[in-house]
Amino acid sequence: MAVQVKPATSADKARCLELVSQLVGRDAEPEWRRVYDALLTGERGEVLVAHEDGRVLGVATVSYNLAIRYSGEYCQLEELIVDPDARGKDVGGLLVRGTLARAKARGCAEYGLYLVESTEGNRPFYEKQGIRFVGSEMRADLR
C-alpha cells in the first residue's frame, strides 16, 4: 500500500505526540493532549498524518491565523516530523503538499514556516515544495 495523507483522528493521538516528542527532544507534556484535541476541531489549525498499512509514519501540524493584510487567514506550518524509518518515501513532501492544499482550499492567502538554526538545512526541501525564503524571524519568550 502507498503512503497516504489524511486528517488525524483521536486514535492517532499517542503516535502523533510520540513523533512530536522526537522532534523537540523531550517527553510529551500533559498539555499537549489538550492542544492536539483543539487542533482536531479545525477551527484554529489541523493535524495531518501520513500513514501506510495502518501505521503513522509522519505528522504535520498547522495553525490558521488572522491578519488584516491578508483580509483573512494565513497558514503556518508548526511541526513536521517523519519517523526515521520512513525517510526516503517522500512522507515529508506528502505532508507539506497536503497542508498546502488544505490551506488553499480553506482560502488562506499565504502559507509560511519558520526555519531556525537547527532546521536551516531543511531549506532546499521546502523550496522544492514551492515555498520561498523571505527573511528572518524574531521572537520573545512569554513563558
VEXNUNU-241971 format. One record per atom (N, C-alpha, C, O, CB): residue in three letters; x, y, z. Coordinates in steps of 0.1 Angstrom, whole numbers, padded with zeros to 4 digits, always signed. Glycine has a CB too. Example, Ala and Ser with C-alpha at 12.3 -4.5 7.8 and 13.67 -1.06 7.14 Angstrom:
2
Ala+0132-0057+0078
Ala+0123-0045+0078
Ala+0132-0033+0078
Ala+0142-0033+0085
Ala+0113-0045+0090
Ser+0128-0022+0071
Ser+0137-0011+0071
Ser+0129+0000+0079
Ser+0134+0011+0080
Ser+0141-0006+0057
# end
This chain:
143
Met+0008-0012+0000
Met+0000+0000+0000
Met+0009+0013+0000
Met+0019+0013+0007
Met-0010+0000+0012
Ala+0005+0023-0007
Ala+0012+0035-0008
Ala+0010+0044+0004
Ala+0000+0042+0011
Ala+0009+0043-0021
Val+0019+0053+0007
Val+0017+0062+0018
Val+0006+0072+0014
Val+0005+0077+0003
Val+0030+0070+0021
Gln-0003+0074+0024
Gln-0015+0083+0022
Gln-0015+0093+0033
Gln-0010+0091+0044
Gln-0028+0075+0022
Val-0020+0105+0030
Val-0021+0116+0039
Val-0036+0118+0042
Val-0044+0118+0033
Val-0015+0129+0034
Lys-0039+0120+0055
Lys-0053+0122+0059
Lys-0053+0131+0072
Lys-0043+0132+0079
Lys-0061+0109+0062
Pro-0064+0137+0075
Pro-0065+0144+0088
Pro-0064+0134+0099
Pro-0069+0123+0098
Pro-0079+0152+0089
Ala-0057+0138+0109
Ala-0055+0129+0121
Ala-0069+0128+0129
Ala-0078+0136+0127
Ala-0044+0135+0130
Thr-0069+0117+0136
Thr-0081+0115+0145
Thr-0076+0113+0159
Thr-0064+0113+0162
Thr-0089+0102+0140
Ser-0085+0111+0168
Ser-0082+0109+0182
Ser-0074+0096+0184
Ser-0065+0095+0192
Ser-0095+0108+0191
Ala-0076+0086+0175
Ala-0069+0074+0175
Ala-0054+0075+0172
Ala-0046+0067+0176
Ala-0075+0064+0166
Asp-0051+0086+0165
Asp-0037+0089+0161
Asp-0029+0096+0172
Asp-0017+0098+0171
Asp-0037+0096+0148
Lys-0036+0101+0183
Lys-0030+0110+0192
Lys-0017+0105+0198
Lys-0007+0112+0198
Lys-0040+0112+0203
Ala-0017+0093+0204
Ala-0005+0088+0210
Ala+0007+0088+0201
Ala+0018+0092+0205
Ala-0007+0074+0216
Arg+0005+0083+0189
Arg+0016+0082+0179
Arg+0021+0096+0175
Arg+0033+0099+0174
Arg+0012+0074+0167
Cys+0011+0105+0173
Cys+0015+0119+0169
Cys+0023+0126+0180
Cys+0033+0132+0177
Cys+0002+0127+0166
Leu+0019+0124+0192
Leu+0026+0130+0203
Leu+0040+0124+0205
Leu+0049+0131+0209
Leu+0018+0129+0216
Glu+0041+0111+0202
Glu+0054+0104+0203
Glu+0063+0111+0192
Glu+0075+0113+0195
Glu+0052+0089+0200
Leu+0058+0113+0180
Leu+0066+0119+0170
Leu+0070+0133+0173
Leu+0082+0137+0171
Leu+0059+0118+0156
Val+0061+0141+0178
Val+0064+0155+0182
Val+0075+0155+0193
Val+0084+0163+0193
Val+0051+0162+0187
Ser+0074+0145+0202
Ser+0084+0144+0213
Ser+0098+0142+0206
Ser+0108+0147+0211
Ser+0081+0132+0222
Gln+0099+0133+0196
Gln+0111+0131+0189
Gln+0116+0144+0183
Gln+0128+0147+0183
Gln+0110+0120+0178
Leu+0107+0152+0177
Leu+0111+0164+0170
Leu+0117+0174+0180
Leu+0127+0180+0177
Leu+0098+0171+0164
Val+0111+0176+0192
Val+0115+0186+0201
Val+0125+0181+0211
Val+0131+0189+0219
Val+0104+0192+0209
Gly+0127+0168+0212
Gly+0137+0162+0221
Gly+0134+0162+0235
Gly+0142+0162+0244
Gly+0150+0169+0219
Arg+0121+0161+0238
Arg+0117+0159+0252
Arg+0103+0152+0253
Arg+0096+0151+0243
Arg+0115+0173+0259
Asp+0100+0146+0264
Asp+0088+0139+0266
Asp+0076+0148+0264
Asp+0076+0160+0267
Asp+0087+0132+0280
Ala+0065+0142+0260
Ala+0052+0149+0258
Ala+0048+0155+0271
Ala+0048+0148+0281
Ala+0041+0140+0252
Glu+0043+0167+0271
Glu+0037+0173+0283
Glu+0022+0171+0283
Glu+0016+0169+0273
Glu+0041+0188+0283
Pro+0017+0170+0295
Pro+0002+0167+0296
Pro-0006+0177+0288
Pro-0017+0173+0283
Pro-0002+0168+0311
Glu-0002+0190+0287
Glu-0010+0200+0280
Glu-0010+0197+0265
Glu-0020+0202+0258
Glu-0004+0213+0282
Trp-0001+0189+0260
Trp-0001+0186+0245
Trp-0013+0179+0241
Trp-0018+0181+0230
Trp+0011+0178+0242
Arg-0019+0171+0250
Arg-0031+0164+0246
Arg-0043+0173+0244
Arg-0051+0172+0234
Arg-0035+0154+0258
Arg-0044+0184+0252
Arg-0055+0194+0250
Arg-0053+0201+0237
Arg-0062+0204+0230
Arg-0055+0204+0262
Val-0040+0205+0234
Val-0038+0212+0222
Val-0041+0203+0210
Val-0046+0208+0200
Val-0023+0217+0221
Tyr-0037+0191+0210
Tyr-0039+0181+0199
Tyr-0054+0181+0197
Tyr-0059+0182+0185
Tyr-0034+0167+0203
Asp-0062+0179+0208
Asp-0077+0178+0206
Asp-0082+0191+0200
Asp-0092+0190+0192
Asp-0083+0175+0220
Ala-0077+0202+0204
Ala-0082+0215+0199
Ala-0079+0216+0184
Ala-0087+0221+0176
Ala-0075+0227+0206
Leu-0067+0211+0180
Leu-0064+0211+0165
Leu-0073+0202+0157
Leu-0076+0205+0145
Leu-0050+0207+0163
Leu-0078+0192+0163
Leu-0087+0183+0156
Leu-0100+0189+0152
Leu-0107+0185+0143
Leu-0090+0170+0164
Thr-0104+0200+0159
Thr-0117+0207+0156
Thr-0115+0215+0143
Thr-0126+0217+0136
Thr-0120+0217+0167
Gly-0103+0218+0138
Gly-0101+0225+0126
Gly-0103+0240+0127
Gly-0102+0247+0117
Gly-0110+0220+0116
Glu-0107+0245+0139
Glu-0110+0259+0140
Glu-0098+0268+0139
Glu-0098+0277+0131
Glu-0117+0262+0153
Arg-0087+0264+0146
Arg-0075+0273+0146
Arg-0063+0266+0140
Arg-0052+0271+0139
Arg-0072+0276+0160
Gly-0065+0253+0136
Gly-0054+0246+0129
Gly-0058+0232+0126
Gly-0070+0228+0128
Gly-0042+0246+0138
Glu-0048+0224+0122
Glu-0051+0210+0119
Glu-0039+0201+0121
Glu-0028+0206+0122
Glu-0055+0208+0104
Val-0041+0188+0122
Val-0031+0178+0122
Val-0033+0169+0111
Val-0044+0163+0109
Val-0031+0171+0136
Leu-0023+0167+0103
Leu-0023+0157+0092
Leu-0013+0146+0095
Leu-0003+0148+0100
Leu-0021+0163+0078
Val-0017+0134+0091
Val-0008+0122+0093
Val-0006+0116+0080
Val-0015+0115+0071
Val-0013+0112+0103
Ala+0006+0110+0078
Ala+0009+0102+0067
Ala+0010+0088+0072
Ala+0016+0085+0082
Ala+0023+0106+0060
His+0003+0079+0066
His+0002+0065+0071
His+0004+0055+0059
His+0001+0058+0048
His-0011+0063+0078
Glu+0008+0043+0063
Glu+0010+0032+0054
Glu+0007+0020+0062
Glu+0013+0017+0072
Glu+0025+0032+0048
Asp-0002+0012+0056
Asp-0006-0001+0063
Asp-0010+0001+0077
Asp-0007-0007+0086
Asp+0005-0011+0062
Gly-0017+0012+0080
Gly-0022+0015+0093
Gly-0013+0021+0103
Gly-0016+0023+0115
Gly-0027+0002+0099
Arg+0000+0023+0099
Arg+0010+0029+0108
Arg+0012+0043+0104
Arg+0015+0047+0092
Arg+0023+0021+0107
Val+0012+0052+0114
Val+0015+0066+0112
Val+0030+0068+0110
Val+0038+0065+0119
Val+0010+0075+0124
Leu+0034+0073+0099
Leu+0048+0075+0095
Leu+0053+0089+0097
Leu+0065+0091+0099
Leu+0051+0071+0081
Gly+0044+0098+0098
Gly+0048+0112+0099
Gly+0036+0121+0103
Gly+0024+0117+0101
Gly+0054+0118+0087
Val+0038+0132+0108
Val+0028+0142+0112
Val+0032+0156+0109
Val+0043+0160+0110
Val+0025+0140+0128
Ala+0022+0164+0105
Ala+0023+0178+0103
Ala+0012+0185+0110
Ala+0000+0181+0109
Ala+0024+0182+0088
Thr+0016+0196+0117
Thr+0005+0204+0123
Thr+0006+0218+0117
Thr+0017+0223+0114
Thr+0007+0205+0139
Val-0005+0225+0116
Val-0006+0239+0111
Val-0015+0247+0120
Val-0024+0241+0126
Val-0011+0239+0096
Ser-0012+0260+0120
Ser-0022+0269+0127
Ser-0027+0278+0116
Ser-0021+0281+0106
Ser-0015+0277+0139
Tyr-0040+0282+0118
Tyr-0046+0292+0110
Tyr-0047+0305+0118
Tyr-0053+0305+0128
Tyr-0060+0287+0105
Asn-0041+0316+0112
Asn-0041+0328+0119
Asn-0048+0339+0111
Asn-0048+0338+0098
Asn-0026+0332+0122
Leu-0052+0350+0117
Leu-0059+0361+0110
Leu-0049+0372+0109
Leu-0041+0375+0118
Leu-0071+0365+0117
Ala-0050+0379+0097
Ala-0042+0391+0095
Ala-0050+0401+0087
Ala-0055+0397+0076
Ala-0028+0388+0089
Ile-0050+0413+0091
Ile-0056+0423+0083
Ile-0051+0424+0069
Ile-0058+0425+0059
Ile-0055+0437+0090
Arg-0037+0423+0068
Arg-0031+0425+0055
Arg-0035+0414+0045
Arg-0033+0416+0032
Arg-0016+0425+0056
Tyr-0040+0403+0049
Tyr-0045+0392+0041
Tyr-0060+0392+0039
Tyr-0066+0384+0032
Tyr-0040+0379+0046
Ser-0067+0401+0046
Ser-0081+0402+0047
Ser-0087+0388+0051
Ser-0098+0384+0047
Ser-0087+0405+0033
Gly-0080+0381+0060
Gly-0084+0369+0065
Gly-0073+0360+0070
Gly-0064+0365+0076
Gly-0092+0361+0054
Glu-0074+0347+0067
Glu-0065+0338+0073
Glu-0052+0335+0064
Glu-0052+0337+0052
Glu-0072+0325+0074
Tyr-0042+0332+0072
Tyr-0030+0326+0066
Tyr-0026+0313+0074
Tyr-0031+0312+0085
Tyr-0018+0336+0065
Cys-0018+0305+0068
Cys-0015+0292+0074
Cys+0000+0292+0078
Cys+0008+0296+0071
Cys-0018+0280+0064
Gln+0002+0286+0089
Gln+0016+0285+0094
Gln+0019+0270+0097
Gln+0012+0264+0105
Gln+0018+0293+0107
Leu+0029+0264+0091
Leu+0034+0251+0094
Leu+0041+0252+0108
Leu+0050+0259+0109
Leu+0043+0245+0083
Glu+0036+0244+0117
Glu+0041+0245+0131
Glu+0051+0233+0134
Glu+0062+0235+0138
Glu+0030+0244+0141
Glu+0047+0221+0130
Glu+0056+0209+0133
Glu+0055+0200+0121
Glu+0044+0198+0115
Glu+0051+0202+0146
Leu+0066+0194+0117
Leu+0067+0184+0107
Leu+0077+0174+0111
Leu+0089+0178+0113
Leu+0071+0190+0093
Ile+0073+0162+0113
Ile+0082+0151+0117
Ile+0079+0139+0110
Ile+0068+0135+0108
Ile+0082+0149+0133
Val+0090+0132+0105
Val+0088+0119+0098
Val+0096+0109+0106
Val+0108+0111+0110
Val+0093+0120+0083
Asp+0091+0097+0109
Asp+0098+0086+0115
Asp+0110+0083+0107
Asp+0110+0082+0095
Asp+0088+0074+0116
Pro+0122+0083+0114
Pro+0134+0080+0107
Pro+0134+0067+0098
Pro+0140+0067+0088
Pro+0146+0079+0117
Asp+0126+0057+0102
Asp+0125+0045+0094
Asp+0117+0047+0081
Asp+0117+0039+0073
Asp+0118+0034+0103
Ala+0110+0058+0080
Ala+0102+0061+0069
Ala+0108+0071+0059
Ala+0102+0074+0049
Ala+0088+0066+0073
Arg+0120+0075+0062
Arg+0126+0085+0053
Arg+0129+0079+0040
Arg+0132+0067+0039
Arg+0139+0091+0060
Gly+0129+0087+0029
Gly+0131+0082+0016
Gly+0118+0078+0009
Gly+0118+0075-0003
Gly+0140+0070+0016
Lys+0106+0079+0016
Lys+0093+0076+0010
Lys+0086+0089+0006
Lys+0074+0088+0003
Lys+0085+0068+0019
Asp+0092+0100+0007
Asp+0085+0113+0004
Asp+0074+0116+0014
Asp+0065+0124+0011
Asp+0080+0113-0010
Val+0075+0111+0026
Val+0065+0114+0036
Val+0064+0128+0040
Val+0053+0134+0040
Val+0068+0105+0049
Gly+0076+0135+0042
Gly+0076+0149+0045
Gly+0070+0157+0033
Gly+0062+0166+0036
Gly+0090+0154+0047
Gly+0073+0154+0021
Gly+0068+0161+0009
Gly+0053+0159+0008
Gly+0046+0169+0006
Gly+0075+0156-0003
Leu+0048+0147+0010
Leu+0034+0145+0010
Leu+0026+0153+0021
Leu+0016+0158+0018
Leu+0031+0130+0012
Leu+0032+0153+0033
Leu+0026+0161+0043
Leu+0026+0176+0040
Leu+0015+0183+0042
Leu+0033+0158+0057
Val+0037+0181+0036
Val+0037+0196+0032
Val+0027+0199+0021
Val+0020+0208+0022
Val+0051+0200+0029
Arg+0027+0191+0011
Arg+0018+0193+0000
Arg+0004+0191+0004
Arg-0005+0199+0000
Arg+0021+0183-0012
Gly+0001+0182+0013
Gly-0012+0181+0019
Gly-0017+0193+0027
Gly-0028+0197+0026
Gly-0013+0168+0028
Thr-0008+0198+0035
Thr-0011+0210+0043
Thr-0013+0222+0034
Thr-0022+0231+0036
Thr-0001+0213+0054
Leu-0005+0223+0023
Leu-0006+0234+0014
Leu-0020+0234+0007
Leu-0027+0244+0006
Leu+0005+0234+0003
Ala-0024+0222+0002
Ala-0036+0220-0005
Ala-0048+0224+0004
Ala-0058+0230+0000
Ala-0038+0206-0010
Arg-0048+0219+0017
Arg-0059+0222+0026
Arg-0059+0237+0029
Arg-0070+0242+0031
Arg-0057+0214+0039
Ala-0048+0243+0031
Ala-0048+0258+0034
Ala-0054+0265+0022
Ala-0061+0275+0024
Ala-0034+0263+0037
Lys-0050+0261+0010
Lys-0055+0268-0002
Lys-0070+0266-0003
Lys-0078+0275-0006
Lys-0048+0263-0015
Ala-0075+0254-0001
Ala-0089+0251-0001
Ala-0097+0259+0010
Ala-0109+0262+0008
Ala-0092+0236+0000
Arg-0091+0261+0021
Arg-0097+0269+0032
Arg-0098+0284+0028
Arg-0105+0291+0035
Arg-0089+0267+0045
Gly-0090+0288+0018
Gly-0090+0302+0015
Gly-0079+0310+0021
Gly-0079+0322+0020
Gly-0103+0308+0018
Cys-0069+0303+0026
Cys-0057+0311+0032
Cys-0050+0318+0021
Cys-0048+0313+0010
Cys-0048+0301+0039
Ala-0046+0330+0024
Ala-0039+0339+0015
Ala-0024+0335+0014
Ala-0018+0338+0003
Ala-0040+0353+0019
Glu-0018+0329+0024
Glu-0004+0326+0024
Glu-0001+0314+0033
Glu-0009+0311+0042
Glu+0004+0339+0028
Tyr+0010+0308+0031
Tyr+0015+0297+0039
Tyr+0029+0300+0043
Tyr+0037+0303+0034
Tyr+0014+0283+0031
Gly+0032+0298+0055
Gly+0046+0301+0060
Gly+0051+0291+0070
Gly+0043+0283+0075
Gly+0046+0315+0066
Leu+0064+0292+0073
Leu+0070+0283+0083
Leu+0083+0291+0087
Leu+0088+0299+0080
Leu+0073+0269+0078
Tyr+0088+0287+0099
Tyr+0100+0292+0104
Tyr+0111+0282+0103
Tyr+0109+0271+0107
Tyr+0098+0297+0118
Leu+0122+0287+0099
Leu+0135+0279+0100
Leu+0143+0285+0111
Leu+0145+0297+0111
Leu+0142+0278+0086
Val+0148+0277+0119
Val+0157+0282+0130
Val+0171+0276+0127
Val+0172+0267+0117
Val+0153+0278+0144
Glu+0181+0279+0134
Glu+0195+0275+0131
Glu+0195+0259+0129
Glu+0202+0254+0120
Glu+0204+0279+0142
Ser+0188+0252+0138
Ser+0189+0238+0137
Ser+0181+0232+0126
Ser+0184+0220+0122
Ser+0183+0232+0150
Thr+0173+0239+0119
Thr+0165+0234+0108
Thr+0168+0241+0095
Thr+0162+0238+0085
Thr+0150+0235+0111
Glu+0178+0250+0095
Glu+0181+0258+0083
Glu+0185+0248+0071
Glu+0183+0252+0060
Glu+0193+0267+0086
Gly+0191+0237+0075
Gly+0195+0227+0064
Gly+0183+0221+0057
Gly+0185+0215+0046
Gly+0202+0216+0071
Asn+0171+0224+0062
Asn+0158+0219+0055
Asn+0153+0228+0044
Asn+0144+0225+0037
Asn+0147+0216+0065
Arg+0160+0240+0043
Arg+0155+0250+0033
Arg+0154+0244+0019
Arg+0144+0247+0013
Arg+0165+0261+0033
Pro+0163+0237+0014
Pro+0162+0232+0000
Pro+0149+0223-0001
Pro+0142+0222-0011
Pro+0174+0224-0004
Phe+0146+0215+0009
Phe+0134+0206+0009
Phe+0122+0215+0008
Phe+0113+0212-0001
Phe+0134+0198+0022
Tyr+0121+0226+0016
Tyr+0109+0234+0015
Tyr+0108+0242+0002
Tyr+0097+0243-0004
Tyr+0109+0244+0026
Glu+0120+0246-0003
Glu+0120+0253-0016
Glu+0115+0243-0027
Glu+0108+0248-0037
Glu+0134+0258-0020
Lys+0118+0230-0026
Lys+0113+0221-0036
Lys+0098+0219-0036
Lys+0092+0216-0046
Lys+0120+0207-0033
Gln+0092+0223-0024
Gln+0078+0222-0023
Gln+0071+0235-0028
Gln+0059+0236-0027
Gln+0074+0219-0008
Gly+0079+0244-0032
Gly+0074+0257-0038
Gly+0073+0268-0027
Gly+0067+0278-0030
Gly+0060+0255-0043
Ile+0080+0266-0016
Ile+0080+0277-0005
Ile+0093+0284-0007
Ile+0104+0278-0007
Ile+0079+0270+0009
Arg+0092+0298-0007
Arg+0104+0306-0010
Arg+0109+0312+0004
Arg+0101+0315+0013
Arg+0101+0316-0020
Phe+0121+0315+0004
Phe+0128+0321+0016
Phe+0125+0336+0015
Phe+0127+0342+0005
Phe+0143+0318+0016
Val+0120+0342+0026
Val+0117+0356+0026
Val+0124+0364+0037
Val+0123+0377+0037
Val+0102+0358+0027
Gly+0130+0358+0046
Gly+0137+0366+0057
Gly+0138+0359+0070
Gly+0136+0347+0071
Gly+0130+0379+0059
Ser+0142+0366+0080
Ser+0145+0361+0093
Ser+0133+0363+0102
Ser+0123+0369+0099
Ser+0156+0368+0099
Glu+0134+0356+0114
Glu+0123+0357+0124
Glu+0129+0363+0137
Glu+0141+0361+0139
Glu+0117+0343+0126
Met+0120+0369+0144
Met+0124+0374+0158
Met+0113+0369+0167
Met+0101+0367+0163
Met+0125+0390+0158
Arg+0117+0366+0180
Arg+0108+0361+0190
Arg+0110+0367+0203
Arg+0122+0371+0206
Arg+0108+0346+0190
Ala+0100+0366+0212
Ala+0102+0369+0226
Ala+0095+0358+0234
Ala+0084+0354+0231
Ala+0095+0383+0230
Asp+0102+0352+0243
Asp+0097+0341+0252
Asp+0087+0347+0262
Asp+0091+0356+0270
Asp+0108+0333+0259
Leu+0075+0343+0262
Leu+0065+0349+0271
Leu+0061+0339+0283
Leu+0052+0342+0290
Leu+0052+0352+0263
Arg+0068+0328+0284
Arg+0065+0319+0295
Arg+0073+0322+0307
Arg+0072+0316+0317
Arg+0068+0305+0291
# end
